Amino acid sequence: MIRNFLIIYFFAILMVFSVFGFRGCKSQRTPIEIFPDMDHQAKFHPQDRTSFFPDGRTDRPPVPGAVPFVTTKQEIFDHLRPGGHFREDAYVVTGRNGNGEWGDGIPVEISRVNMEHGRELYNIYCAICHGTSGNGRGVIAAERYGYPTIVSLLQERLIDQPDGQVYNTVANGWNTMKGYASQINVEDRWKVVLYVRALQRASAGTMEDVPEARRGELEL
C-alpha cells in the first residue's frame, strides 16, 4: 500500500516539475532536438550564392509560361494585371473603356486556332458548372449535386452583356463564381470570351446559318 503510494507520489512530483519546474529558466546548453533534421535542413537561402546552378544564384527565374498570382488585397495597376508584361491598351486587361464603361470587341484575332484554344480553356475551367454547351447543366448542376446558383450562358441577359463585362467575369468572378485571373492569362481570357460568344450564337442558330451545300449532312 505504502509502496504504491510512494510510486504514485514520485511520478506526480516528477510531472509537476516537468511541467512547471523549469518555466522561465535560461540555459547556455544546447537544447534537446527531437527532430534535428527539421532545424538543420539542407536548403538554399534567398539571394545567396551556389555552385549548383550555372549562373551561381540560388534564386530561380519563373518557369516559362507561369501566370503570376495577384490577390484583390494587393495594389496593382490596370496595365499590369496578371499577364507578366505591360500593355498600352487598358481595355485588353480590364474590359473597360477610357470612360470606365464596359467595352465591346474582342482584342484577339478571331481565328480557328484561338477558338479551339478558348474551347479547351472553357472545358477545363467552365464546363464543370456551365456545361459543355453553356446551358448551365454541368457536372455540379442542381439536378446532380444540388448547386442551385449556376446560370445558363445562353440566356438573353448574358448574351446582351458587353464583351468587356464577360471578360471581367472570367477574370474576377461574379457572385458565387470565383475568378480565374490566377489561372488564365489576359489574352487567353479573351479566347474564352470568344468561345462563349460562339456557344451563344450557336444556341440561336437556324437552318439559314448552314451553308446550302452542307445542309444535307444534317439529315433533317
HELIX and SHEET records of a PDB file:
HELIX    1   1 ILE A    2  VAL A   16  1                                  15    
HELIX    2   2 PHE A   17  GLY A   21  3                                   5    
HELIX    3   3 PRO A   36  ASP A   39  1                                   4    
HELIX    4   4 ASP A   78  LEU A   80  5                                   3    
HELIX    5   5 ALA A   90  THR A   94  1                                   5    
HELIX    6   6 ARG A  112  TYR A  125  1                                  14    
HELIX    7   7 ALA A  127  HIS A  130  1                                   4    
HELIX    8   8 ALA A  142  TYR A  145  1                                   4    
HELIX    9   9 GLU A  156  ILE A  159  1                                   4    
HELIX   10  10 ASP A  163  ASN A  172  1                                  10    
HELIX   11  11 VAL A  186  SER A  203  1                                  18    
HELIX   12  12 MET A  207  ASP A  209  5                                   3    
HELIX   13  13 GLU A  212  LEU A  218  5                                   7    
SHEET    1   A 2 GLY A 173  TRP A 174  0                                        
SHEET    2   A 2 MET A 177  LYS A 178 -1                                        
END                                                                             
